[in-house]
Amino acid sequence: MPREQRGARARQRERTRQTLLREGRRLFAEVGYGAVSLTEIVAAAGVTKGALYHHFDSKTALFRAVLRDLQKEVGDRVAEAAGARDDSWDQLVAGCQEFITATTAPDIQRIMLVDGPAVLGWTEWREMDEASSARHLQEALTALVAEGAIAAQPVAPLAHLLSGAMNEAALWLATSEDPADLADTRAALGRLLGALRVE
């Protein structure tokens, strides 16, 4: 097969994969993993089940890929917010605040925080979380302990406590109907982080 033809096929396969991810994300967000069938996903994507199975061996595999993309999206937003600051402490605070804000998006709440642990199981979901935002949090805390901005202590327990608190706050915000709750949560997070800082 000529190189040009192989390249065209590769581009078509990638377009199909991206369409499946986009439509899967939309449907998982709108009605939840359990209420979506593969038939609905392929119909929305305009492809056959065979095309879906070429990329993903099951609905769960598609969901896992959607979740991984969402985690990367949130991680990128956190890194961008942190990277806009010069000071290590300000980077931590900005990154944590952006995590809370990013996870108020309904599709992120539904897929990443509600269905993610339920569909994949707690262990796999935690491993994926560790590989994305939790790793960045641990790195930031390690740097702050090294600088003396946070008291010397084992970083892993602190990172897990903060990560758990932020995930729980994001889940609570997902059920909140009061628009003021986001600002109140961000303020509470600021006070919680501030209590760690060595003056």
Secondary structure, DSSP 4 states (H G I P E B T S, - for coil): --HHHHHHHHHHHHHHHHHHHHHHHHHHHHH-GGG--HHHHHHHHT--HHHHHHH-SSHHHHHHHHHHHHHHHHHHHHHHHHHT-SSHHHHHHHHHHHHHHHTTSHHHIIIIIIIHHHHH-HHHHHHHHIIIIIHHHHHHHHHHHHHTSB-S--HHHHHHHHHHHHHHHHHHHHH---THHHHHHHHHHHHHHHTTB--
